[in-house]
Amino acid sequence: MHKCESTLFIEIFRVRDPIFKILDFFVDNLGYDYSKTDIAAGAGISRTTLHLMWETLEETNMVMQTREVGRAKMYKLNLKNPMAKKFLELERAVADYYAPSSASCDAPQVEEIPERTLIYS
């Protein structure tokens, strides 16, 4: 499981929203499926926070269950979902843009990027 303290996407956009942290975890770990416990740990959020966000991820079909291992259900990003595809494209565009100046888990210096505050209504 790939886990950095902060990924390029999270660092550049200064994301604090748990949904984006979860999606970022899935994009960084494409091709693998994970239990909810592993997803929460990999995304750097609590299991309680994951469970609060999970209904939205399932209702929008952003994630899909792949199998069961014992009692644990395993999930991955649903790449058939158009929103998930666009999120993946955005992540890749950010990575391509900053690729020359960053390494795998090294957060770039982004002091020149102004702080953004997301307002939800």
Buried (B, 14 or more C-beta within 10 A) or exposed (E): EEBBEBBBBBBBBBBEEBBBBBBBBBBBBEEBBBBBEBBBBBBBBEEEBBEEBBEEBBEEEBBBEBEEEEEEBBBBBBEEBEEBEEBBEBBEEBBEEBEEEBEEEEBEEEEEEEEEEEEEE
